[in-house]
């Protein structure tokens, strides 16, 4: 078993995430302008990883986030419990009219040549009000946390959330936890209060405390200002462009021990080529490739990240960690919603064979 990142062997929690939890309204293949009904999914880039690691991989996980005391908050809290994630909430009362609110994300699935459409209602979002001093990090990390994770979506919510991330990362490093960060650059969110320049300024400070970075070529360019190839509308399955950027990443941030991402070749909304790649302490690792028949693509990247983290937490080799992430992300796109319905046996079987043969 490898432990290249020196992941602590023991802890009350294997994995702790910091970020906003939202509810996503999903009308399926019907666009919102014609929708008559929606499914509700509970989501959040950071929470999804904690939920996946608990529900599929059986790890002890937690989430640090905002919670509003009203029915939408109750709905979200029920799903957190159902996924066996331990919550650390900063609670907010709702005034009955304007909030603060648990954010809503609207995302139809598209189909064929029609791309999915994503938009938000994050007005008066409780998570955007989170700030340094809101959580007792000494108590949280003092109980033992092996891995701490957060991301660029949470950093983009307000001027205070990035500062909270840095406070939490310093506490995590002091406690000896591995620290990961998913760049998850979202132009719409950053444009509300500062745009690309502000995004780079915030994320560059954050990444100085990161051990494991998740992000594709576009994230590295837009979020960190790393020079690279022109950003394309769809990723290709060739890992060379991504790996070529890593020298610049580690030159600027020598603290980084691993960088990983998915690779997609989008043939249509419903059919993708799928692969994954990682750089770990000087070596590159690439998964097999497969063709996905997509049911719901939202959360696939978080599915990869959580499978990759699981491999490293479990002491697997970097190559196997990439395969586990690739397999779990692929399986996650076959389920509705943003979090996993897979089992660890299914993930390991697909990682080993890449086969869709029936399991008897």
C-alpha positions in Angstrom: 0.0 0.0 0.0 1.3 3.4 -0.9 1.1 6.5 1.2 2.9 9.0 -0.9 1.0 12.0 0.4 1.6 11.0 4.1 -2.1 10.8 4.8 -2.7 10.4 8.5 -3.6 6.8 9.3 -6.1 7.5 12.0 -8.8 10.1 12.7 -12.4 10.5 13.9 -13.2 11.6 10.3 -11.5 10.3 7.2 -12.7 13.3 5.2 -14.1 16.8 5.9 -15.5 19.2 3.3 -16.2 22.9 3.6 -18.7 24.4 1.2 -22.3 25.4 0.3 -25.1 22.9 0.0 -27.8 23.7 -2.5 -31.0 22.1 -3.8 -31.1 21.5 -7.6 -34.3 21.5 -9.5 -34.2 19.1 -12.4 -37.0 18.9 -15.0 -35.1 16.1 -16.9 -35.0 16.6 -20.7 -37.7 19.3 -20.6 -36.3 22.8 -20.7 -37.4 25.0 -17.8 -39.5 27.3 -20.0 -41.8 24.3 -20.8 -41.4 22.4 -17.5 -44.4 21.3 -15.4 -42.6 19.3 -12.7 -39.1 18.8 -11.4 -37.0 16.4 -9.3 -35.2 17.8 -6.3 -31.5 16.9 -5.8 -29.3 18.0 -2.9 -25.9 19.0 -4.1 -22.8 21.0 -3.6 -19.3 20.5 -5.2 -17.7 20.0 -1.8 -20.6 18.1 -0.1 -20.9 15.7 -3.1 -17.4 14.4 -2.4 -18.2 13.8 1.3 -21.5 12.1 0.4 -19.9 9.9 -2.2 -17.1 8.8 0.1 -19.5 8.0 2.9 -22.3 6.3 0.9 -20.3 4.4 -1.7 -16.9 3.9 -0.1 -17.8 3.6 3.5 -15.6 6.4 4.9 -16.4 8.6 7.9 -17.0 12.0 6.5 -18.3 15.4 7.5 -19.4 18.7 6.0 -19.0 22.3 7.4 -21.6 24.6 5.9 -24.5 27.0 6.5 -28.0 25.8 7.4 -31.2 27.8 7.4 -34.0 26.8 9.8 -36.9 26.5 7.3 -38.4 23.7 5.2 -35.8 23.8 2.4 -33.1 23.5 5.1 -34.9 20.6 6.6 -35.1 18.9 3.3 -31.3 19.3 2.8 -30.5 18.2 6.3 -32.5 15.0 5.8 -30.3 14.2 2.7 -27.1 14.9 4.6 -28.2 12.4 7.2 -29.3 9.9 4.6 -25.8 10.0 3.0 -24.2 9.4 6.5 -22.3 12.7 6.5 -21.7 14.4 9.8 -22.8 18.0 9.7 -21.1 21.0 11.3 -23.7 23.8 10.8 -23.7 27.5 11.2 -27.4 28.0 11.6 -29.3 31.0 10.3 -33.0 31.9 11.1 -35.3 32.6 8.1 -37.3 35.8 8.2 -40.2 34.2 6.3 -39.9 36.5 3.3 -36.4 37.2 1.9 -34.2 34.7 3.7 -31.4 34.1 4.2 -31.8 31.1 1.8 -30.4 27.8 0.9 -29.4 28.4 -2.8 -31.3 26.9 -5.7 -29.7 25.6 -8.9 -31.7 25.0 -12.0 -30.3 22.5 -14.5 -32.1 20.7 -17.3 -30.4 17.7 -18.8 -30.6 18.6 -22.4 -30.5 15.7 -25.0 -28.6 14.9 -28.1 -27.6 18.1 -29.9 -29.3 20.3 -27.2 -26.9 21.1 -24.4 -27.8 21.2 -20.7 -28.6 24.7 -19.3 -27.6 25.7 -15.8 -28.6 28.9 -13.9 -28.8 29.9 -10.3 -30.8 31.7 -7.6 -28.2 32.4 -5.0 -29.9 35.6 -3.8 -29.3 36.2 0.0 -27.6 32.8 0.3 -26.7 31.8 3.8 -23.5 30.2 2.8 -22.2 33.4 1.2 -22.5 35.0 4.7 -20.0 32.5 6.2 -16.8 34.2 7.4 -13.7 33.6 9.5 -14.5 32.9 13.1 -17.8 31.1 12.4 -16.5 27.7 13.3 -14.3 26.3 16.1 -11.6 24.7 13.9 -9.5 23.6 16.9 -12.4 21.5 18.1 -13.3 20.1 14.7 -9.7 19.2 13.7 -8.7 18.3 17.3 -10.9 15.2 17.1 -8.8 14.0 14.2 -9.3 14.6 10.4 -7.3 12.8 7.8 -8.3 14.8 4.7 -9.8 18.3 4.3 -11.4 19.4 1.0 -13.0 22.6 -0.3 -13.4 24.3 -3.7 -13.7 27.2 -6.0 -17.5 27.3 -6.1 -17.5 28.1 -2.4 -14.7 30.6 -2.8 -16.7 32.4 -5.5 -19.7 33.1 -3.3 -18.6 36.3 -1.5 -15.5 38.2 -0.3 -15.7 36.3 3.0 -15.9 32.7 1.9 -12.4 32.7 0.4 -11.1 34.1 3.7 -12.9 31.3 5.6 -11.3 28.7 3.3 -7.8 30.0 4.1 -8.6 30.0 7.8 -9.8 26.4 7.6 -6.8 25.3 5.5 -4.3 26.7 8.0 -6.1 24.8 10.8 -6.1 21.6 8.7 -2.4 21.9 7.9 -1.6 22.5 11.6 -3.6 19.4 12.4 -1.6 17.4 9.9 -4.5 16.7 7.4 -4.0 16.5 3.7 -5.6 19.5 2.0 -7.3 19.3 -1.4 -9.0 22.0 -3.5 -11.2 21.7 -6.6 -10.7 24.8 -8.7 -14.2 24.5 -10.2 -14.1 27.8 -12.0 -17.6 29.2 -12.5 -17.6 32.4 -14.6 -21.2 33.4 -13.7 -20.4 33.3 -10.0 -17.2 35.3 -10.1 -18.7 37.9 -12.5 -21.1 39.0 -9.8 -18.5 40.5 -7.5 -15.1 40.8 -9.2 -14.7 38.8 -12.4 -11.6 36.8 -13.5 -9.0 39.0 -12.0 -10.6 38.8 -8.5 -10.9 35.0 -9.0 -7.3 34.6 -9.7 -6.2 36.8 -6.8 -8.4 34.7 -4.4 -7.6 31.3 -5.7 -3.8 31.9 -6.0 -3.7 32.7 -2.3 -5.7 29.6 -1.5 -3.7 27.2 -3.6 -0.5 28.1 -1.7 -1.9 25.9 1.1 -3.0 22.9 -1.1 -1.5 19.5 -1.4 -3.9 18.0 -4.0 -5.5 20.1 -6.7 -8.4 19.1 -9.0 -9.0 21.1 -12.2 -8.8 20.9 -15.9 -6.9 23.1 -18.4 -9.7 25.7 -18.3 -9.7 25.8 -14.5 -5.9 26.2 -14.4 -6.0 29.0 -16.9 -9.0 30.9 -15.7 -8.7 30.2 -12.0 -4.9 30.4 -11.6 -3.7 32.2 -14.7 -1.5 29.2 -15.7 -0.6 29.6 -19.4 -1.8 26.7 -21.6 -3.5 25.8 -24.9 -6.6 27.7 -26.1 -9.7 26.7 -24.1 -12.0 24.6 -26.2 -15.7 24.0 -25.9 -15.1 20.4 -25.1 -12.2 18.5 -23.7 -10.3 15.9 -25.7 -9.2 12.6 -24.4 -5.5 13.4 -24.9 -3.8 14.1 -21.6 -0.7 15.7 -23.0 -2.0 19.3 -22.9 -3.0 18.9 -19.3 0.3 17.3 -18.3 2.3 20.0 -20.2 0.8 22.6 -17.9 1.8 20.9 -14.7 5.5 22.1 -14.7 4.2 25.6 -14.5 1.8 24.7 -11.8 4.4 23.1 -9.5 7.0 25.8 -10.3 4.5 28.4 -8.9 3.2 26.2 -6.2 5.9 23.8 -5.0 3.6 22.7 -2.2 1.3 20.8 -4.6 1.9 17.1 -4.5 -0.9 16.0 -7.0 -3.1 17.4 -9.7 -5.9 15.5 -11.3 -8.8 16.0 -13.7 -11.3 14.3 -16.0 -11.1 14.3 -19.8 -14.2 14.5 -21.8 -14.9 14.3 -25.5 -18.5 15.5 -26.0 -20.0 13.8 -29.0 -23.5 14.9 -27.9 -25.2 15.7 -24.6 -26.0 12.1 -24.2 -22.8 10.5 -25.4 -19.3 11.4 -24.1 -15.9 9.9 -24.3 -14.5 9.7 -20.8 -11.0 9.4 -19.3 -9.0 10.8 -16.4 -5.4 11.9 -15.7 -3.3 12.7 -12.7 0.1 14.0 -11.9 1.4 12.7 -8.6 4.9 13.8 -7.3 6.5 14.0 -10.7 4.8 11.1 -12.5 1.7 11.1 -14.8 -1.0 8.5 -14.7 -3.8 8.1 -17.2 -7.0 6.0 -17.0 -8.5 3.9 -19.8 -11.1 5.5 -22.0 -14.7 4.6 -22.4 -17.9 5.9 -24.0 -20.6 7.0 -21.6 -24.3 7.0 -22.3 -25.2 9.9 -20.0 -28.3 9.9 -17.9 -27.3 13.0 -15.8 -23.9 14.5 -16.2 -24.1 16.8 -13.2 -21.7 15.6 -10.4 -19.5 13.4 -12.7 -16.4 15.5 -11.9 -17.1 15.3 -8.2 -17.6 11.5 -8.6 -14.1 11.3 -10.1 -12.6 13.4 -7.4 -14.1 11.4 -4.6 -13.0 8.1 -6.1 -9.5 9.5 -6.6 -9.4 10.7 -3.0 -10.6 7.3 -1.8 -7.8 5.6 -3.6 -5.2 7.8 -2.0 -6.9 7.6 1.5 -7.0 3.8 1.2 -3.3 3.6 0.3 -3.8 2.5 -3.3 -1.2 3.3 -5.9 -1.7 6.6 -7.9 -2.5 4.6 -11.0 -5.2 2.7 -9.1 -6.5 5.9 -7.5 -7.0 7.4 -11.0 -8.8 4.3 -12.2 -11.1 4.3 -9.2 -11.9 7.9 -9.7 -12.5 7.3 -13.4 -14.8 4.4 -12.7 -16.8 6.1 -10.0 -17.3 9.3 -12.1 -18.4 7.2 -15.1 -20.9 5.3 -13.0 -22.2 8.4 -11.3 -23.4 9.8 -14.7 -25.7 6.8 -15.0 -27.8 7.8 -12.0 -30.1 10.8 -11.5 -28.9 13.5 -9.2 -25.5 14.7 -8.1 -24.4 12.1 -5.6 -23.6 8.4 -5.9 -25.9 5.4 -6.0 -23.0 3.1 -6.8 -21.4 0.5 -4.5 -17.7 0.1 -3.9 -17.8 -3.4 -5.5 -19.3 -1.9 -8.7 -16.6 0.8 -8.8 -13.8 -1.7 -8.3 -15.2 -4.1 -10.9 -15.5 -1.4 -13.5 -12.0 0.0 -12.6 -10.5 -3.4 -13.1 -12.2 -4.3 -16.4 -14.0 -1.3 -17.9 -16.7 -3.8 -18.8 -20.5 -3.4 -18.6 -21.0 -7.2 -18.5 -23.8 -8.2 -16.1 -22.8 -8.9 -12.6 -24.3 -12.2 -11.4 
